[in-house]
């Protein structure tokens, strides 16, 4: 259930790496911002205060966006990049942030449209994009908004449960999966992931095995649809491994 976020966050860190060369270009940031404290909570608070007093300081926006990214607050970082770009596109385009500018503009705009239109499909698109990048906090927030608009989306609920699992919120993940299994007892993914969480994360091996066996039964006798043959093969092998250990 755990996906690797390292590559994306490492790329973001590189893109937004602080340098003393950039520190003196904007007097407001130079006066209030201490470079060596760039990754501390106090620095984030200080930058937020500077921007409140100087809302058009693009340099500080990008520095604050960097801190948001480093703290896995990606959506707010993208929002700041987009706002900075509307104020001074030439400045932003000349910075390393231009490497993720298109992504920042697209996802920030998508979130704005999803919220404005109360559109579950837009929330799902946003959530799936973040999920594919391994950014589970933002993916979970988007899926949660979608489920708020339509609670009958079992596939989205399962993705939300996976987000909880990847954020080490195993009890929330299990509770959501349990609810899906209760309503849809032959849902393969709900049984499979619920069994995995119970057995491997919550020390409820006996109960977890019951749901894994149910998933194995569904796989072989109910013929659920999968995205690809590779996915089916992986799930078959994983279930075999889980069940053979006991």
PyMOL commands that set and color helices and strands:
alter all, ss='L'
color gray80, all
select helices_A, chain A and resi 6-15+20-23+27-32+35-37+41-53+58-70+74-87+89-93+96-117+120-132+136-149+154-166+170-183+188-200+205-221+229-244
alter helices_A, ss='H'
color red, helices_A
deselect
rebuild
show_as cartoon
